[in-house]
């Protein structure tokens, strides 16, 4: 049975880094297949995972735009796509071909959000496809953009664990709380929601501990500000290659153990 873990939070909190290190823990400590979904338009999860090098990856957003472009130019609103395929079959085939296959981890990049016009039908078809593809894996890890609406609109209906990532600021914690409050209003089922405070120096300030307690968010772990991160980011080395004894990886591994237990 597939276990789906989604990361969300305001921009710049380190969601992608923690997502990648969580995936590393799955690779090293757990059996089973893994699908990583990069749902952030910045599309840099492949870089921190060390996948695809400098190649431009095919994205689900580009596939959707291409299909809608063909529909508009050909007038095939009720017709078929190239090769006699239906729109659903065309999207299904193209998304399958867009999956970047790795040794233990496969990657699907969602790409840019919608432009102008109506995307409801295409997004519904894509959600069905992504849901079905995800069920073929033991683990699905979703690195989201700064927001949550697209989780129900483009990515998936169900999340077993939602991990809200914040920096050690009141603004970040307020955003995380709003996201937790928003989840029940979306068309997704969330099993458990937890908070991660990232880039903490020393320990959590008492003021932030009070804010977390008042928010009602379930704090599952804290990750430290780690000088090793800056060195890897500056050199362009994949963060997934951080040494196992690096404080930030040890912290994420402990969080992963709690989540998966």
N, C-alpha and C positions, 0 to 999 in steps of 0.2 A: 504493500500500500504506500502510495506516494506521500511524502511529508513536505509541505510547502512552507518555506520561511521567507518572509518579505521584510526588507529594510526600508524605513522611511524616516523623514526628518527634513528640517529646513536645509537650504543649500549651504555647503561648506562645512558641514559637521563631521565629515569623514565616513559617510555611509558606504562609499565604494571601497575604501580601504578595509573597513570591518567586514563587508560582504566578502571580499577576496580572501581575507584571513580565515573567515568562517568556512569558506569553501576548501581552503587548504586543510583545515582540521578534518573535514569530511573525507578528503582524499587520503589523509594519513591515518585516520583512526576508525573509519567506518567502511563497511563493505557496501557495494551497490553503486548504481549509475547516478550521475549528477548532471542536471541541466541548470546552467546559469543563464538568467535572463537579465540583460541590460536594458532597463526601462527608462534610463535617464538619457534625454536628448544629447547630452555631452558625450555619450558613448565612449567611455574610457575604461570600462571594466576589463576589456581584453588586454589593455596595456598593463594593468596591475596583476593580471593573471598570467602574463607572458604568453598570450595566444595571438596568433595571426601576424606577429611582427608589426611592420608599418603598413600592411595592406589595408585598404579600405574594405570594410565588411559590408556585405549586402544587408540591408535593414528591412524590417517588416513595414516601416513607414514608406520606404521607397517602392516596395512591392505594391502597397495599397494605392499610392499615387499613380504608379504605372498602369494598374488595372483601371482606375477611374479615368485616366487619360484616354485609354483605348476605348472605353465605353462611350466617352463623349465624342471622340473623333469618328467612331464607326457607327454610332447610333445603335449599338447592340444592347439597348436597355433590357430587352427581353430575350436577346439572342445568346450565342455562345462565344467563348473566347477562342484564341488560337488552338488548333488541334481539335476543335469540336468540344472542348471542355466547358463545363458550366463555370460560373464565376467562383462558386465554392471550390470546385475541383482545381481551378487555376490557382487560387490563393493557397490552397492546401499544398499543391506541388511546389510552388515558388517558396513558401515558408520552409518546407522540408529541405529544399536545396540551399536555403540561406543559413542553415544550422552549421556552425563551425565545429567540426568534430575534433576532440582532443583525446589524449590517452585515457583519462578518467573523467574528464569534464567536457561536455558539449556546451556551446554558447549560442544564444539567440539574441540578436540585437534589435530592439524595437525601433530605434531611430527617432526622427523628428515627429512632433505632434501634428495634429491635423491643421491644414490650411483653411482657406475659405471654402464654404460649401457644406453640403450635408454628407457626413461620413457614417451615419448611424448604421446603415445596412452593412457596409464594409467592416466596420468595427465589430459588429455582432458576429459576422462570419469569422473574423480573425480571433475573437475570444473563444469561439467554439474550437477552432483549430489549435490555438495555444493550449487550451485546457486538455484537449485530446493528446497532444504531443507530450505535455507534462506528465500525463498518467503513464507514459512509457518509461519513466525514470523513478528511481527510489527517492531521490531528493530533488527539489526545485528550489533554487535560491534566486530571489528577485531583488535587484538593486534598483530602487524607484527614483523617479525625479522628485523635486521638492514639492510634494503634494501627494494626494491620495486618490483623486477622482478617477485617474486613468486606470487604477487597479481594477475597478469594476467595468470601466468602459472598454479597455483594450487588452487587458492581460489575463485576468482570471476571476473566477467567482468565489473561490474558497482559499483561505490562508490558515494554515494550522497555527503558525506563530508569527505575530507582527512585532518586529523589534524597532522601536522608535529611538533614533540616535540623536543626541543633542550634544552641543558643547556646554561647558560649565558656566552658562549664563542664564539669567532669568528669562531673557527673550527666547532662547532656545527651548527652555523648559515649558514656557507658555505655548509655543508652537507645537511641541510634542503633546501637551495636554489637549489642545484643540484637535489634533489629528486623532487622538484616542477617542474623543467625543464624536468626531465625524464618522468614524468607522461604522457604527451601527446604522447610519443613515444611508450608506452606500449599498449597492447590490452585491455585497460580498459577505461570506461567513468567516468570522475571525475566531479561532479557537482560544488563543491566549495572546495578550498584549503585554509587552515588557519594555522597560526603559533602559537604555545604555547611555551613560554619560562619558563622552570621549574627550581626550586631550586634557586630562586632569593633572595638575601639578601638585604633588604631595598627597593631599587628600581633599575630599569635598569640603568646602567652606560650610560652617554651620548654617549660614543663611540659605544656601542652596538645599541643604538637607531638609530645612523647614519647608521650603517651597515644594520639594518633592513629596514630602509627607502630606502637605495640604492638598496637593494635586490628586492624590489617590492613585498615582501611577506606581506600578510594581517595579522597583529598581532591581534588575537582574545582574548588573555588573558595571564596573568603572574601568575604563582603559586609560593608561597614562600617556602623557606627552613623551614621546620617545625620540631622542636625538638621532637614532639610527634611521628613522623614517626620512628625515631631511636629506641624509646622505644618499639614500636610494632614489628619492624623488629627483634630486639634482642630477644624478648620473643616468637616470632613465632606466635603472634596473627594475625588473618586476618586483613589487612589494611582496609577492607571494614567496620570494626567495629569502626573506628575512630569516636570520638564524632562529632556531627553535627556542633559544634561551632569551630572545629579545623580550623585554617587559610587555610590549604591546601585544605580541603574539601569545604570550603566556596568559594574558588577561582575556583575549578573545577565545582562546582554547577553553578556559574555565567557563566562560559564558556559554560556549557551544555544548560543553558537557551538561550544564544545567538545562539548556533548552532541549537537548535530545534525550535526557533522562525523564 
